[in-house]
Amino acid sequence: MKIVFKYLFQKEKEIISWFQKEKLTEPVNLILPKNDFKKSLDNDIQQKIRLVKAKWQPLEKDFFNIINKEGLIAYSKYICYLSRFGPSGFYQPPKTMVIRIGNKNDIKESNINICHELIHLIFRQNHREAGLSYIEQEKLVDNFLIQKKFKKILPKYPIQEFDIKHKG
């Protein structure tokens, strides 16, 4: 199984447009451009793709081995679009995720975000999130990723905190 990392300016524009149109307050870590934005310099994006890919590749085999041992069905290939804007990460079924790479911290946390969004995609494919609210889905993924079997891959996985007023 494999993740293919890509950047497309058109995809980034779609992402920004969608979040601006929806005027979402969740996720709380949403970053949108303040003005019109331009395509990032290609060499800057290519360098970030190399960094994220280099961080992910040593974990990929172990991650998918855990998924297989859990008896979960996964696709052989997933697409991971990188964006300078948006939330830390989100997914688009059946096989696509978007990970923010706007700053050094985003790149530092890229494996956490990739694993998190991959689990959403895999759980959705295996019907584990059916009928759950947004917060219930997030808690399900967090609880899965804090298990001992993921400690080698994600030694410091952060559990999300939610405002209990949120009706998600």
Secondary structure by P-SEA (a helix, b strand, c coil): cbbbbbccaaaaaaaaaaaaaacccccccbbbbccccccccaaaaaaaaaaaaaaccccaaaaaaaaaaaccccccbbbbbbbcccccccccccbbbbbbcccaaaaaaaaaaaaaaaaaaaaaaacccccccaaaaaaaaaaaaacccccccccbbbbbbbcccccc
